[in-house]
Amino acid sequence: MAPKNLSLHNIAYFLVIALIGTLILIEGKFFIIPFFFAILLSVIVLPIQHFYDRFIKTHALSTILTFFTILLPLTAIVGFFSFQVSNVLSNLSNISGRLQQGTDNLFLWLSQYFHISVEDSQNFLKENISGIVASPISVIQSTFSSFGIILLNIVLIILFMFFMLSYRIALKNFMLMQFEPMQRSGVAAVMVEIQKMLRQYLNGLLSVMIILAVLNSLGLWIIGVEYPILWASLAAFLTIIPYIGTTLGGGLPFFYALATAESWQQPAAVILMYVTVQQIEGNLITPYVVGSRVRINPLIAIIAILLMNELWGVSGIVLAIPIAATIKIIFDRIAPLKAVGTLMSSNIIKDQDKFLSEYNESHFRFSSLLLRRNKEKEDIAKADNNTESDKPIQ
């Protein structure tokens, strides 16, 4: 298309919107992150509120009952794990001393089977210990140092959830109002599709957590590690952090086994067990239980995780996959971005020929967003002609 058709207005609008949007996401993360988490959690509990809505006509009352329904079992679960954590922390001084003994046993085992001297092993550990434990320790330190911020975010999430569930119909109608009447059915269908995708993804993720908790608990119980349910559930919960969560979760029971075991076989068995479970989870459980829900390919998932980590840190990593999947659904309904939606799809190999066949038209290209369309110029010319015809005859 000729350069004279470039629309400087469209280019300026795009740059301004991109800049303002990025600034809002960065500077407004203190309320945007809780808002997004509230959306995800609201999607999960919405079927419970629908159940109460059948018998209670007051949205506020049904929302309160919904909160009680989910908070009571959560309180019992948190109380159970808090008790186990307190037991572990009460023995922390003994554990630290036995951890030194465990590392000495590890060095001795390395020297016996790999002919590596204890001195070389200790020197290697001292030189590389910062790199080995920097990530888990930094996460733990940031968690405890920002406990007040975490508590504030939890309160904001609960408040946002309450008002979202109470005002959900008004919020939906407000969003539909922003579109022309003929477009509202399509927009409503997109909203339903996004809601369905998020619910399936979150339910699938919860199913993966439960499966991993059971497998890890059985494995740690067979190995003989104390508090198997605690370590297994913690590792399962950390799967909300894609790709690295399971590894971080497996490190804690390994160090605990290293500190409490009488020989090196138990820590080695913990590593073997977690590697096996992680392979099963990555190749069998997650692809079939979660992967089919989001319908984005691994490349897009990794890019989304990296970008969201840079933008919002750990919270961004957790939100990256559902946000990317939501963006894909929206792109599938916008003509100039439909090809991008296919590029993000998990069926990209199957649909690779569409880019030079079905999408080989001008309105599917990025340039259509930045070029002045012929229809736009025709409308301007028509408006100018009408203005000239309306002038009084001199």
N, C-alpha and C positions, 0 to 999 in steps of 0.2 A: 504494500500500500504506500502511496506517495507520502513523503514527509509533510506536505502541506496539510494533510488530514490529521496531524497530531493535535490533540486537544491539550493545551497548556493547563486549562482548568482541571481536567481530569488528573493530569500528572501532579499538579499542586495539591489537589484534594487527597490523592493517594498518599503522598509523602507526609502531609499534615496529619492525616488520620493515623498512619503508621507510627509517627513520632509521638503523638498524643496518647495513642493506645499503649505504646511501650512504657511511657512515663507513668501512666495510670496503673499499669500492672506492677511496676516496680515500687512506686511510692505508696500505692494503695493496698499493698499486700497484707497489711495488718488487719484489714477487714475482708479483702477479696478471698484470701485463703480459707478463713472460717466459713465464708459464704458458699464457696464451692464444696467444702466438706459437708455443709448442711444440706446442700442439694443432693449429694450422693446418699447421705443417710436418710433423707426424706423419701427418696425413691424406694429405699428398702422397706421402710415402715409404712409406706402409703397403703399397701393392701390391708394392713391391720386396721388403719383408720377407716378404710372403705367398709370393713366388717362392722365397726362400731356405728358408722353413718347409717346403716340399715335400720338401726334401732333408736339412734339419738339424732335429733335434727339440729342440735346446737353444735356448730363446728368446734367451738372452744372446749366444750365438755368432752367431745369425742377425741380431741387432740390430747387433752389431759389424760384420759384413759389409755390412749395409745402410748404416751410417755411412761405411765406406770407399768404397762405391760412389758415394755422393753427394759425399763430401769431396774425392776425387781430382780430378774435373773442376772443382769449385768452386775448388780451390787453383790449378789452371792458369789459370782465368779471372781470379781475383784477381791472380795474378802478372803476367798480361798487361797488365791495366789499371793495376796499380801501376807498371809500367815506363813506360807512357805518361804517367801523372800525374807521375812524377818528371821526365820530359823537359819537361813543361809548366812545372813549378815551377822547374826549373833556368834557364829563360828568363824567369822572372817579372820580373826587373829590366828587361830589354829590352822586355818586353810592356807594362809600366806606362808607360814612356816613349813607346812607339808609341801607347798608348791615348790619351794627351793629344793627339798628332798626329791620331789618328782623330776625336776629338771636335771638334777645330778644323776638320777637313774637313767634318764633319757640319754645323757652324754655317755654314760657307761655302756649303754646298749649300742650306741653308734660306734663307740670305739671297738666293741667286741665283734660286731657283724660287718662293719664297713671299714674297719682299720683306720678310723679317724681318732686322733688323740683327743682326750678330754679337754686339753688346753686349747687346741685348734677349734673345737666346737664352741667353747666358751667365748673365745675371741670373735668367732663368726657371729655369735648371738649378740655380743656387745656392740659390734659394728652395725648390725642390721636390725636390732630390736626396735629402734624407732620406726623404721619402715614397716615392720611386721605388725605392730600393735597401734600405729598412729591412728588408723581409721576407726577401729572400735572404740579406743579410748577417747578420741575427739568427739565421737557421737555421744558417749556416756557423759563426758564432762559438759558438753553443750546442753544435754538433756537436764542434768541436775542444776546447772547454773541458770538455766532459763525456766525453772519450774513455775515461777509466777506468770511468765508469758504463756506457758502451756495451759495453766489453770484459767487464765483469761480467755484463751482461744476456746477452751472447752465450754466456758460459760456463753461465749458468743455463738458457738455452734448450736448449743441448746436453744438459745433465744431465737436464732435465725430459723431453726427447724420448727419451733412452735408457731412462729408467725407465717412461715411458708405453708405449713399444713392447714392453718386456720384460714388463710387468705388465698389458698391455691386457686380457687375459681376466679376470684377477682384479678389475681395476677395473670392467669391465663387469658382472660378476656381483655386485659390491658395490652398484652402482647399482640393478640389478634387484631386489636383496634388499630395498630400501627400499619396494617396492610389494607389494601383495597378489598372490598367484599368478595370479588371474584378470586382473590388469592388466598383467602382465609382457610378454605378447606385444605389446600395444599400445605399451608403453614401448620395447621392443626395435625395433619398426617405426619409431618416431620417431627413435631413435638412428641407425638405418640411413639414414633419410631425411636427417637432418642431415649425416651423414658424406658421403653422396652429393652433397648440395648444396655442401658446402665443397670437396670435391674438384673438382667441375665448375667452381665459381667460380674456384678457384686455378689450375686448368689453363687456363681461359679467360683469366684475367689474364696468365698466363705466355705464352699464345699472342699476346695483344695486345702484350706487351712485345717479343716476337721480331719481330712484323710491323712495329711502329713502329721498332725498331732497324734493320731492313733498309731501310725507306723513308727514314728520316732519314739513314742512312749513304750511301745512293745520292744523296740530295739534296745533302748537304754535300760529297760527293766531286765531283759535277757542278759545284757552285758553286766548288769549289777551296779549301775550308777545310781546314786541317791537322788531323790526328788525327780524321777523320770518325767512325770507329768509336767512339772514346772519348766524344765529345759525343753521338752518337746513342744509345749504350747508356745513358749517364747520364740523358738525357731519357726514354728508355723505362722505366728503372728507377723514375724519379720518378712514373710513372703510378700507383704504389701509393697516392699521395696524391691522392684523387679531386678532379677539377675544376681544381686549381691546379698539380698536379705537372708537367703537360706545359708549362705556361707558364714555370714556374721552370726546367725543363730547357732550354727554348729560349733563355733569357736568357744562359746561359753561352757558347754558340757565337757568339751575336750580339756580345757584348763582345770575345770573342777575335778575331772577324773584323774588328771595328772597330779593334782594336789592330794587327792584322797586315796588313790589306788596304791596297792602294795607292790605292783609290778607294772612294767610298761605295756603289757598285753591289753589292759583295759583301755587306756587312751588310744592305742592303735586301733582297737576294735571300734571305738567311737568314731574315729576318722573314717574307717572303712564303711561303717554303717551309714554315716551322713553322706558320703560320696555316692553310695549305692542308692539311697533314697532320693538324693538330688538328681541323679540320672533318670530314675523312674519318674520323678516329678516333672523334669524338664522335657522329657521325650514322650511320655505317655499321659500323665495326669493333666497337666496344664494345657497342652495343645488341644485335648479333646473336651476338657471341662470349661476352659476359659477362652482359648484361642478362637474358637468358632463364634464367640459372642461379639468380639470387637471388630473382627474382619479387617484388620490392618496388618501389613506385612512387617517382618522383624526389623527391616531397615528403617522404616518410619518410626517404629516403636523406640529404637535406639536413639534416633535423632531427637525425638520428642523428649526422651528421658534426659539427654544431655542438655537440651535447651531449657527445659523446666528446672533442672538442677541448677543451672546458671542463674535462672530467674528467681526461683523460690527455695532453693536448697532441697532438703529431704522432703518437705511437703510437696514441692514441685515434682519430685520423682514419683511420689505416690499418685499424684493427680495426672501425670503425663499421659498414661494409656487411655483413661476414659475421656480426657479432653481431646486427644488426637482422634479417637473414634467418633466423638461428637462432631468435630470439624469435618471429618470425612462424610458423615451423613448430610451435613449442610452443603458441602461442596457438590455432592451428587445431585442436588436440586438446583444449582446455579449453572447456567449454560457455559459461561466462560471458564468456570472452575470444575466442570464435570470431568474433564480429562485428568485434573489433579486428583480428584476423588478416586478415579480408577488407578492412578499411579500409587495411591496410598493403600489400595485394596490388597487383601491377602490372596486374591486371584489374579495378581498382576501378570504372572506367566501365562495363564490361560487367556487373558484379555490383552496381551501385548500387541496384537495386530490391530486393535481398535484405533490406536493413535494415528495410523496412516490410512484408515478406512472410515470408520464411523465418525471420528473426531477431526477428520481432515477438511475442516471448514473454518472460515475466518472467525465466526462467532465463538468457537471453542478455544481460541488462542488468547494468550495474555494481552496481546496488543489491542484486542477489541475493547479492553477496559481503559486504554490510554489514548485511543483514537476517536476523533469526532466522527460519529456515524452519519451516513448519508441521510437517514431519516431525520436526524437532528438538524442537519443543514436545510433539509426541505421544510421542516416546521418553522425554522427561522425565516426562510424566504417567504413562506406563506403568510407568516405574521406580518412581515414587512409589506407585502402586497395588500393585506387587509388594512393596514394603517394608511397606506397611500390612497386606497379607495374610499376611506372614511373622511378624507379631507374635504372641506367644502369647496365648491367650484367658485373660483374668483370671477 
